[in-house]
């Protein structure tokens, strides 16, 4: 028997492969599993079953959480204290669903315009500031074009990133609302810009779609009724990134809003 020459074997295999032979079979099938010579692949491990949220987790004590949020928010005498209160608040389930940190606000603390968005996304969750991802960059460009840079305070209806960027639930928005209201009271803006349907619906307690709400003036009222401000819903910049043709509408909303913001106050 001649000694195997690896180079000859290689060249022979290359020849067979070229000819389309890519498997070698014996005349008789060999049950290698039976023979124990190869280990059968293990069946895929079943994923750990994530226990369904308990009834308690699914229906958290929203009223209790709102009351606690209201108490904490009321105690906050400035925006730094409010930020700390939000970070320490455990009543919003989103805090425990994978968010890295609480995302409160950015912008001027005495801004005449407050922008309220839906909730933090991945970039915001990583950086701890609202509207700093792609949608936020578009928002910033639009604000700059309207001359509103440095005249805004930006926050969201919820302060923790919803998992998978899903829309926050009305309950999650409800427990964060006292903090949003306190931010409005502390910043004391002249008006609100509500960005996207979830923000508009939650802040204005209305059910219409954003295409019907956008560009119109509404009166926002705090839960207690002691704060009132003009508020305009507009399209979300994330929507504009997907539907650039809609930018015209958002731009027109921004111009309408800026015109009112710059209008001299009567009797002033
Ligand atoms: N979308 C929002 O509504 N808010 C953010 O902060 C970022 C994206």
Boltz pocket constraint, residues with backbone or C-beta under 6 A from the ligand:
constraints:
  - pocket:
      binder: B
      contacts: [[A, 117], [A, 118], [A, 119], [A, 120], [A, 121], [A, 124], [A, 129], [A, 130], [A, 131], [A, 132], [A, 133], [A, 135], [A, 136], [A, 155], [A, 156], [A, 195], [A, 196], [A, 238]]
      max_distance: 6.0
